[in-house]
């Protein structure tokens, strides 16, 4: 008998057991990404996003939909994800993960998927740029990690590595999952929206991830 599990109900221990994922220690964002200085326009936009966040943060709990609309979407605009070459999809159902040894089927829906698409005659190549899982501000951002890892895992069949981001509006935590035997993932220290320097670093990382995933067709 096969048991179906929603990815939102998984623990990190279950993700390790079912998907054979292993935590990798030692990599830093600076070793994986080229971080560029922000422009004056980007700093101005970032200041507006942060000030907007602070006003909502002072009022109390920030709902998941507000996190996505008020903070994530503007950040993705600033960092270069909203371009014709990148398709943003919301509430995307993942391909079911059939864990044969455990008689388990993992299902779920990711909040935001940013995918780079290149059309060559009849063939469309999809390259996952970033998966985002949002929570409301009363939930720790790290609680979205098991869910995020499950979603990112399904992308490894198409590419070598997938970036993910889990956030509650206050903290933004990046994850990188990579092919291997076993597949591995790295969890990076979170960026906190209360601190201007960390907010700038957050935008630098998002810009770098968007640029890192340029496909060969884009470079011609």
PLY file of the C-alpha trace (Angstrom):
ply
format ascii 1.0
element vertex 220
property float x
property float y
property float z
element edge 219
property int vertex1
property int vertex2
end_header
0.00 0.00 0.00
1.36 3.40 -0.98
1.02 6.30 1.45
0.62 9.87 0.15
2.31 12.69 2.10
1.93 16.41 1.48
5.35 18.05 1.35
4.16 20.74 3.76
3.85 18.08 6.49
7.35 16.63 6.13
10.05 17.00 8.76
13.69 17.46 7.86
14.41 13.95 9.16
11.78 12.52 6.81
13.26 14.43 3.86
16.68 12.93 4.63
15.19 9.45 4.92
12.85 9.50 1.93
14.93 11.47 -0.58
18.38 10.38 0.64
19.46 14.01 0.84
22.59 14.89 2.77
23.47 18.23 4.34
26.73 19.66 2.98
28.87 21.88 5.18
31.61 24.29 4.16
30.31 26.14 1.11
29.65 29.86 1.39
27.63 32.12 -0.87
30.77 34.08 -1.81
32.34 30.89 -3.19
29.35 30.16 -5.42
28.18 33.57 -6.61
29.66 36.78 -7.97
28.14 39.56 -5.86
28.01 42.96 -7.56
27.62 46.39 -5.97
24.09 47.79 -6.03
23.23 50.78 -8.17
21.73 53.96 -6.71
18.35 53.00 -8.21
18.50 49.55 -6.63
19.40 51.01 -3.24
16.51 53.45 -3.47
14.07 50.68 -4.36
15.43 48.48 -1.60
14.98 51.28 0.95
11.33 51.60 -0.05
10.76 47.85 0.30
12.43 47.80 3.71
10.50 50.84 4.98
7.26 49.22 3.81
8.22 46.03 5.63
8.99 47.91 8.85
5.56 49.56 8.82
3.82 46.18 8.54
6.23 44.55 11.00
5.36 47.16 13.64
1.66 46.31 13.33
2.15 42.62 14.14
1.66 39.40 12.17
2.29 39.62 8.40
0.28 37.10 6.37
1.86 34.82 3.77
0.09 36.56 0.89
1.35 39.92 2.09
4.90 38.56 2.26
4.66 37.43 -1.37
2.98 40.54 -2.77
4.56 43.35 -0.73
8.15 42.15 -0.32
9.04 39.14 -2.47
7.59 40.44 -5.72
9.33 43.86 -5.49
12.61 42.15 -4.54
12.34 39.88 -7.57
11.66 42.89 -9.79
14.74 44.67 -8.49
16.98 41.62 -8.82
16.10 40.89 -12.45
13.68 37.97 -12.27
10.85 39.82 -14.00
12.14 39.69 -17.58
10.69 38.12 -20.74
13.27 35.32 -20.52
12.17 34.21 -17.06
8.70 32.84 -16.43
7.25 33.36 -12.95
4.66 30.77 -11.94
2.57 30.76 -8.75
1.22 27.80 -6.77
2.91 25.25 -9.02
2.15 21.59 -8.35
5.29 19.48 -8.16
5.73 16.24 -10.03
4.80 13.50 -7.57
7.86 11.94 -5.97
7.43 8.18 -5.78
9.68 6.77 -3.04
9.54 3.09 -3.98
11.57 1.68 -1.07
9.27 3.42 1.41
5.95 2.93 -0.48
5.44 6.67 -0.21
4.24 9.33 -2.63
5.16 12.99 -1.92
2.85 15.69 -3.28
2.73 19.46 -2.91
2.59 22.92 -4.45
5.46 25.44 -4.46
4.57 29.09 -3.87
6.74 30.68 -6.57
8.81 29.13 -9.37
11.09 31.28 -11.50
12.18 29.35 -14.60
14.31 30.46 -17.54
12.84 29.33 -20.86
14.56 29.23 -24.23
12.54 28.26 -27.28
14.41 26.74 -30.20
12.04 25.78 -33.00
9.69 23.23 -31.40
11.82 22.56 -28.33
11.43 24.49 -25.08
14.13 24.10 -22.43
13.14 24.88 -18.86
15.84 25.80 -16.36
14.75 26.39 -12.79
16.26 29.60 -11.50
14.73 29.90 -8.06
12.04 28.26 -5.97
10.49 30.38 -3.24
8.50 29.14 -0.26
6.82 31.83 1.83
5.44 31.65 5.37
3.66 34.21 7.52
5.77 36.21 9.95
4.72 34.17 12.98
6.45 31.09 11.53
10.23 30.72 11.41
11.54 30.86 7.83
13.53 27.67 8.46
10.29 25.74 9.02
9.76 25.90 5.26
13.04 24.05 4.64
11.68 20.45 4.40
8.99 21.61 1.97
11.46 23.64 -0.09
13.94 20.76 -0.33
11.21 18.42 -1.58
10.25 20.86 -4.33
13.84 21.58 -5.35
14.60 17.85 -5.47
12.17 17.41 -8.37
14.21 19.88 -10.42
17.42 17.85 -10.27
16.24 15.66 -13.12
16.63 18.68 -15.45
19.76 20.39 -14.13
22.83 20.07 -11.96
21.67 22.32 -9.13
18.62 24.30 -7.97
18.47 27.41 -5.79
15.69 27.81 -3.24
14.58 30.53 -0.84
12.35 30.28 2.19
11.14 33.42 3.94
8.66 34.79 6.45
9.19 38.37 5.32
11.66 39.06 8.12
14.29 36.39 7.46
15.38 35.15 4.02
17.23 31.83 3.91
18.80 30.46 0.73
19.34 26.80 -0.05
21.23 25.13 -2.89
20.52 21.51 -3.74
22.86 19.59 -6.08
22.94 16.31 -7.96
25.13 13.58 -6.55
25.17 10.15 -5.02
23.65 10.99 -2.67
22.27 14.42 -3.65
23.38 17.16 -1.26
22.08 20.51 -0.08
23.64 23.56 1.54
21.75 25.89 3.88
23.12 29.43 4.14
22.77 31.90 7.03
19.57 33.95 6.75
19.39 37.65 5.90
17.29 39.81 8.24
15.17 42.65 6.83
15.67 44.72 10.01
19.31 45.38 9.13
20.10 47.58 6.08
23.43 45.87 5.34
21.84 42.41 5.35
19.01 43.65 3.14
21.57 44.87 0.60
23.34 41.51 0.72
20.00 39.79 0.15
19.43 41.75 -3.05
23.02 41.13 -4.19
22.50 37.37 -3.80
19.18 37.44 -5.66
20.77 39.40 -8.53
23.65 36.94 -8.69
21.36 33.92 -8.80
19.34 35.45 -11.64
22.55 36.13 -13.62
24.25 32.83 -12.72
21.64 30.84 -14.56
22.28 32.25 -18.03
21.88 29.48 -20.58
24.29 29.03 -23.51
21.57 30.23 -25.93
21.45 33.55 -24.06
25.14 34.21 -24.62
25.09 34.02 -28.39
0 1
1 2
2 3
3 4
4 5
5 6
6 7
7 8
8 9
9 10
10 11
11 12
12 13
13 14
14 15
15 16
16 17
17 18
18 19
19 20
20 21
21 22
22 23
23 24
24 25
25 26
26 27
27 28
28 29
29 30
30 31
31 32
32 33
33 34
34 35
35 36
36 37
37 38
38 39
39 40
40 41
41 42
42 43
43 44
44 45
45 46
46 47
47 48
48 49
49 50
50 51
51 52
52 53
53 54
54 55
55 56
56 57
57 58
58 59
59 60
60 61
61 62
62 63
63 64
64 65
65 66
66 67
67 68
68 69
69 70
70 71
71 72
72 73
73 74
74 75
75 76
76 77
77 78
78 79
79 80
80 81
81 82
82 83
83 84
84 85
85 86
86 87
87 88
88 89
89 90
90 91
91 92
92 93
93 94
94 95
95 96
96 97
97 98
98 99
99 100
100 101
101 102
102 103
103 104
104 105
105 106
106 107
107 108
108 109
109 110
110 111
111 112
112 113
113 114
114 115
115 116
116 117
117 118
118 119
119 120
120 121
121 122
122 123
123 124
124 125
125 126
126 127
127 128
128 129
129 130
130 131
131 132
132 133
133 134
134 135
135 136
136 137
137 138
138 139
139 140
140 141
141 142
142 143
143 144
144 145
145 146
146 147
147 148
148 149
149 150
150 151
151 152
152 153
153 154
154 155
155 156
156 157
157 158
158 159
159 160
160 161
161 162
162 163
163 164
164 165
165 166
166 167
167 168
168 169
169 170
170 171
171 172
172 173
173 174
174 175
175 176
176 177
177 178
178 179
179 180
180 181
181 182
182 183
183 184
184 185
185 186
186 187
187 188
188 189
189 190
190 191
191 192
192 193
193 194
194 195
195 196
196 197
197 198
198 199
199 200
200 201
201 202
202 203
203 204
204 205
205 206
206 207
207 208
208 209
209 210
210 211
211 212
212 213
213 214
214 215
215 216
216 217
217 218
218 219
